[in-house]
């Protein structure tokens, strides 16, 4: 073996060991000085050009790059952990913006060719971002299902054959349609409740609750959803902040 040859030669061994330690120190020094980065790689089927932009919650640009032939890659030095926004600016589609969690790591982004306005598939080394992806995908899926349900029931009501139904059957159809409409109005709480049932340990629910003051529309429902979170999620700094807002909103509502 080469190491045996070197170790048996008293002249070569000191030189080899000196070079080896020098190289090790150089690698270690490079590792210590390497700065944390955030990196985005994406595919935008149907969006051949435009601009991809990442901004933090204070609206400061973290990184941006041109979309070329439906792809983009960009990275930037970043040493923080905060929510922000990802956007694609295209002459045909305008500005498409999405909620993201920004932290040093890698993000792979794939847009839907037919529905680019929907939350893209974002797979990341960052746990909170993967939770956001799961939540928004559930939101879009549930929205589509409820919209289709209401549209199908509405079509049944407009069908001349429905006018020939017995009164009880027709009224039952009307009630189903009204219920489907109500579910569409309650979409946000329906989705968040289902998400927490599936992921009680998730760390993003407090963010969803307070985003754009969502909880103000129905503080009681949001508080009940919040209570289903794990103890760790509720006791996190974000959880405590959301709890305080929910309790104050409920106190005002119940006065």
C-alpha positions as CSV (number, residue, x, y, z in Angstrom):
1,X,0.0,0.0,0.0
2,X,1.3,3.6,-0.7
3,X,1.1,4.5,3.0
4,X,3.3,1.6,3.9
5,X,5.9,2.7,1.4
6,X,5.9,6.3,2.8
7,X,6.0,5.2,6.4
8,X,9.0,2.9,5.7
9,X,11.0,5.8,4.1
10,X,12.3,8.2,6.9
11,X,13.0,10.9,4.3
12,X,9.6,10.9,2.6
13,X,7.4,10.5,5.7
14,X,8.1,13.9,7.4
15,X,7.6,15.8,4.1
16,X,4.3,13.9,3.4
17,X,3.0,14.5,6.9
18,X,3.9,18.2,6.7
19,X,1.9,18.6,3.4
20,X,-0.9,16.5,4.8
21,X,-1.4,18.7,7.9
22,X,-1.0,21.9,5.8
23,X,-3.8,20.7,3.5
24,X,-6.0,19.8,6.5
25,X,-5.6,23.2,8.1
26,X,-6.4,24.9,4.8
27,X,-9.6,22.9,4.4
28,X,-10.6,23.6,8.0
29,X,-9.9,27.3,7.6
30,X,-12.1,27.3,4.4
31,X,-14.9,25.6,6.3
32,X,-14.7,28.1,9.1
33,X,-14.9,31.1,6.8
34,X,-17.6,29.7,4.5
35,X,-20.6,32.0,4.8
36,X,-24.2,30.6,5.0
37,X,-26.2,30.9,1.8
38,X,-29.7,30.5,0.6
39,X,-30.1,28.9,-2.9
40,X,-33.1,28.6,-5.2
41,X,-33.3,26.4,-8.3
42,X,-36.5,26.4,-10.3
43,X,-38.5,25.3,-13.2
44,X,-41.3,27.5,-14.6
45,X,-43.1,25.6,-17.4
46,X,-44.9,28.0,-19.6
47,X,-43.0,31.0,-18.2
48,X,-40.0,31.3,-20.5
49,X,-38.8,34.6,-19.3
50,X,-39.3,37.2,-16.5
51,X,-37.7,37.7,-13.1
52,X,-37.6,35.6,-10.0
53,X,-37.3,37.6,-6.7
54,X,-37.0,36.8,-3.0
55,X,-37.8,39.4,-0.4
56,X,-37.9,39.3,3.4
57,X,-40.8,40.3,5.4
58,X,-39.5,43.9,5.5
59,X,-39.6,44.0,1.7
60,X,-35.9,44.0,1.3
61,X,-34.6,42.0,-1.7
62,X,-32.5,39.0,-0.7
63,X,-31.8,37.8,-4.2
64,X,-33.2,38.0,-7.7
65,X,-32.4,36.6,-11.1
66,X,-33.7,36.4,-14.7
67,X,-35.8,33.4,-15.8
68,X,-34.3,32.0,-18.9
69,X,-36.0,29.3,-21.0
70,X,-38.2,28.4,-18.1
71,X,-35.5,27.9,-15.5
72,X,-33.6,29.9,-12.9
73,X,-30.8,29.5,-10.3
74,X,-29.8,32.1,-7.8
75,X,-28.0,32.1,-4.4
76,X,-27.1,34.7,-1.9
77,X,-25.4,35.1,1.4
78,X,-28.1,34.8,4.1
79,X,-27.8,34.2,7.8
80,X,-31.3,34.6,9.2
81,X,-34.6,32.8,9.7
82,X,-37.8,34.7,8.9
83,X,-40.8,34.6,6.7
84,X,-40.8,36.4,3.4
85,X,-42.1,36.4,-0.2
86,X,-41.2,34.7,-3.4
87,X,-42.4,36.2,-6.6
88,X,-42.2,35.7,-10.4
89,X,-42.7,38.8,-12.6
90,X,-43.7,38.1,-16.1
91,X,-45.1,40.4,-18.8
92,X,-48.0,38.0,-19.6
93,X,-48.9,36.9,-16.1
94,X,-47.9,40.0,-14.1
95,X,-46.6,39.5,-10.6
96,X,-47.2,36.1,-8.9
97,X,-46.3,36.2,-5.2
98,X,-46.1,33.4,-2.6
99,X,-45.5,33.1,1.1
100,X,-42.1,31.4,2.0
101,X,-39.9,30.8,5.0
102,X,-36.3,32.0,4.4
103,X,-33.4,30.3,6.1
104,X,-29.9,29.2,4.9
105,X,-30.4,26.1,2.8
106,X,-31.5,24.9,-0.7
107,X,-34.9,25.3,-2.3
108,X,-36.1,23.5,-5.4
109,X,-39.1,25.2,-7.0
110,X,-41.4,23.8,-9.6
111,X,-44.4,25.8,-11.0
112,X,-47.6,24.3,-12.3
113,X,-47.7,24.7,-16.1
114,X,-51.5,25.0,-16.3
115,X,-52.1,26.9,-13.1
116,X,-48.9,29.0,-12.4
117,X,-50.9,31.1,-9.9
118,X,-51.1,28.2,-7.5
119,X,-48.6,27.6,-4.8
120,X,-45.6,25.9,-6.5
121,X,-44.0,22.7,-5.4
122,X,-41.2,23.9,-3.1
123,X,-39.0,21.1,-1.7
124,X,-36.3,22.4,0.7
125,X,-33.7,21.5,3.3
126,X,-35.6,23.9,5.6
127,X,-38.3,22.2,7.6
128,X,-40.6,25.2,8.0
129,X,-40.7,25.7,4.2
130,X,-41.7,22.1,3.7
131,X,-44.6,22.7,6.2
132,X,-45.7,25.8,4.3
133,X,-45.6,23.8,1.0
134,X,-47.8,21.0,2.6
135,X,-50.3,23.6,3.9
136,X,-50.7,25.6,0.7
137,X,-51.0,22.5,-1.4
138,X,-53.8,21.3,1.0
139,X,-55.4,24.7,0.7
140,X,-55.4,24.7,-3.2
141,X,-56.6,21.0,-3.3
142,X,-59.5,21.7,-0.8
143,X,-60.5,24.9,-2.6
144,X,-60.7,23.1,-6.0
145,X,-62.8,20.2,-4.4
146,X,-65.3,22.6,-2.7
147,X,-65.6,24.7,-5.8
148,X,-66.4,21.7,-7.9
149,X,-68.9,20.4,-5.4
150,X,-70.8,23.6,-5.3
151,X,-70.7,23.9,-9.1
152,X,-72.0,20.4,-9.6
153,X,-74.9,20.9,-7.1
154,X,-75.7,24.2,-8.8
155,X,-75.8,22.5,-12.1
156,X,-78.2,19.8,-10.7
157,X,-80.5,22.5,-9.4
158,X,-80.7,24.2,-12.8
159,X,-81.4,20.9,-14.5
160,X,-85.1,20.8,-15.6
161,X,-85.2,17.3,-14.3
162,X,-84.7,18.6,-10.7
163,X,-88.0,20.5,-11.0
164,X,-89.7,17.2,-11.3
165,X,-88.3,15.8,-8.0
166,X,-90.5,15.4,-5.0
167,X,-90.5,18.4,-2.7
168,X,-88.4,16.7,0.0
169,X,-85.8,15.6,-2.5
170,X,-85.6,19.0,-4.1
171,X,-85.3,20.8,-0.8
172,X,-82.6,18.3,0.2
173,X,-80.7,19.3,-2.9
174,X,-81.1,23.0,-2.2
175,X,-79.8,22.5,1.4
176,X,-76.7,20.6,0.1
177,X,-76.0,23.5,-2.3
178,X,-76.3,26.0,0.5
179,X,-74.0,23.9,2.7
180,X,-71.4,23.7,-0.1
181,X,-71.5,27.5,-0.4
182,X,-71.0,27.9,3.3
183,X,-68.0,25.5,3.2
184,X,-66.5,27.7,0.5
185,X,-66.9,30.7,2.8
186,X,-65.2,28.8,5.7
187,X,-62.4,27.5,3.4
188,X,-59.6,29.0,5.5
189,X,-60.6,27.4,8.8
190,X,-61.6,24.1,7.2
191,X,-58.1,23.7,5.7
192,X,-56.2,24.9,8.7
193,X,-58.2,22.5,11.0
194,X,-57.5,19.6,8.7
195,X,-53.8,20.6,8.5
196,X,-53.4,20.7,12.3
197,X,-55.2,17.4,12.7
198,X,-52.6,15.8,10.4
199,X,-49.6,17.8,11.6
200,X,-50.2,18.8,15.3
201,X,-46.5,19.5,15.8
202,X,-46.2,21.9,12.8
203,X,-44.6,25.3,13.5
204,X,-46.4,27.4,10.9
205,X,-50.0,27.4,12.1
206,X,-49.4,30.6,14.3
207,X,-48.1,32.3,11.2
208,X,-51.2,31.3,9.2
209,X,-53.5,32.4,12.0
210,X,-52.1,35.9,12.1
211,X,-51.2,36.4,8.4
212,X,-53.2,39.3,7.1
213,X,-55.2,39.2,10.5
214,X,-56.9,36.1,9.3
215,X,-58.0,35.3,12.9
216,X,-60.1,38.5,13.1
217,X,-62.7,37.0,10.8
218,X,-63.6,34.2,13.3
219,X,-61.4,34.3,16.4
220,X,-63.4,31.5,18.2
221,X,-62.8,29.0,15.3
222,X,-59.2,29.9,15.0
223,X,-58.7,29.6,18.8
224,X,-60.2,26.1,18.7
225,X,-57.8,25.2,15.9
226,X,-54.9,26.6,17.9
227,X,-55.8,24.5,20.9
228,X,-55.3,21.3,18.8
229,X,-51.6,22.1,18.4
230,X,-49.0,20.2,20.4
231,X,-47.8,21.8,23.6
232,X,-44.4,22.5,22.0
233,X,-46.0,24.4,19.1
234,X,-48.3,26.4,21.5
235,X,-45.4,27.3,23.8
236,X,-43.1,28.5,21.0
237,X,-42.5,32.3,20.8
238,X,-44.8,32.4,17.7
239,X,-47.4,30.2,19.4
240,X,-47.5,32.5,22.5
241,X,-47.9,35.6,20.4
242,X,-50.7,34.0,18.4
243,X,-52.4,32.9,21.6
244,X,-52.3,36.4,23.0
245,X,-53.9,37.8,19.9
246,X,-56.6,35.2,19.8
247,X,-57.5,35.6,23.5
248,X,-57.8,39.4,23.1
249,X,-59.9,39.0,19.9
250,X,-62.2,36.6,21.7
251,X,-62.6,38.8,24.7
252,X,-63.6,41.7,22.4
253,X,-66.0,39.5,20.4
254,X,-67.7,38.1,23.5
255,X,-68.2,41.5,25.3
